[in-house]
Amino acid sequence: MKKILASFMLLAMLCGLAAPSFAEEAIPAAATTTVAAPAADAPAAEAAPAPVPNKGDTTWMMLSTLLVILMIVPGLSLFYGGLVRAKNMLSVLSQVFGIFALISILWVIYGYSLAFGDGGSMNWMIGDTSKFFLAGLTGDSTAATFTDGVVIPEFTFVAFQLTFAAITTALIIGGFAERIKFGSVLAFSALWFTFAYLPIAHMVWAGGGYLFEKGALDFAGGTVVHINAGIAALVGAIVIGKRIGYGKEPMAPHNLPMTMIGASLLWVGWFGFNAGSNLEATGGAALAFLNTIVATAAAALSWMAAEKLLRGKASMLGIASGAVAGLVAVTPAAGLVGPMGAIVLGLVVSPACLWAVSTLKKSLGYDDSLDVFGIHAIGGIIGAIGTGIFVAPSLGGVGVKDYDMVSQVITQATGVGITIAWSAVVAFICFKLVDLVMGLRVKEEDEREGLDTSAHGERAYNL
Amino acid sequence: MKMVTAIIKPFKLDEVREALSAMDVQGITVTEVKGFGRQKGHTELYRGAEYVVDFLPKIKLEAAIKADQLDRVIEAIEKAAQTGKIGDGKIFVQDLEQVIRIRTGEVGPEAL
């Protein structure tokens, strides 16, 4: 495994180092400007003093970063962990923890620069290598926000964005939980992060990125995080194949209270994810904050109601799943739609996801163990399209310049389509590559025994 | 001597134990078990996945008693464990050939 990681990192660096030759004419003028500044080619008067970060904004962004870490290490781990069988509990916890650690390091080595640098002629798709190893960053470096002249420390921006890269990659493991080799998960994560996450994040969020310039709206990562991860998980579930006994043996979740704790931590952490994406502690963050409550609540209610109507009983897992679906749907919309629009998004997303995790999944026959596709990809698509609709000022949204609902929805759909295609193709190639080099799936007897003892040599519960 | 084995609803265990200790039964052994009878199982739903749970949790209780206690013991268990609903369980009675108390080496009814 070490070999593959090393060779892949070398490969990634070579790709990155090749880029400047295409990009020489456009070395970023303001090396510290990270988010697009619309007036980049009309430099301000030389005398204007460099903006200084506001202490409130800085504090809020560090707090938001902590909240997103809370979503991942305990939150996502426990949410997923409770859903698997007891014999695979530690494998899920290890995978999420391991991916968080791995992506954190890759992010500061090359991820940040490739995602938020200026790639010159390749800038529509990817950044550059100028900030590899965070070269040139100091405590005085700043990153732009959505307001001209308002900046935050660049280190804070690096850390905040690091958590997004890590959670996106960690989300994918739910698609093939209970049957994949631990080393292969890490190898796949490093590859997919490099060739899917970084370009998509650049295209959507960085100045000059293809979707950013087209005006695609993605406030906190509906496409970059949720559709991206959901599609990769689906591809993984199909490439790796179903769990032994899927559809025949019972595979009930082993500890739903842990899933409930995990879902709750996700919800709490999501305030950092959504409201933090405003990058400033302002009214925009307050709107995103409120939307993160009401969309989630509406989605929990609508999953509950749909289950009661269709199956006769409302389940705790259903309520928690609905809450997560609502959080996913409001992610791209958080700071852009009004609270009533957010409620509609929440009400709509749950029945759609419930349909996806039951009817669609059954009819297509794939084994997406923890429904990453059904909740994150489907919920993300509804959120992305819904953002194009409910951003309309007439529907309570904040509006965007020259807004036209039809063209905005088309732009949103373009973003969704590009993300689906990109993530699917990259994920497929990465899975096949890892399979070829080190194999993806554990041995049959190891799978039956459970990954905790067979892959990690320990047991979650010694009672 | 008789060996009485009863399968009962888990929440009835305390009442049964009280009834038995009130009548000089010296000891019982309790095991958590799963099984099915006429009650059958139930269906559980986890998002899209539906599982039929065939085996329901029950308590298996074993008591070794003197033959002349048998009728009273059966009556006590019946009374304490009954809810009148399906799934109350069953009582099995077998002859018990020998009993030995390990500490003292006593055998037969003395060892009960």
Interface residues (C-beta under 8 A of the other chain):
Chain A: P250 M251 A252 P253 R311 K313 S315 L317 G318 S321 L354 V357 S358 T359 K361 K362 D371 G374
Chain B: E44 L45 Y46 R47 G48 A49 Y51 V53
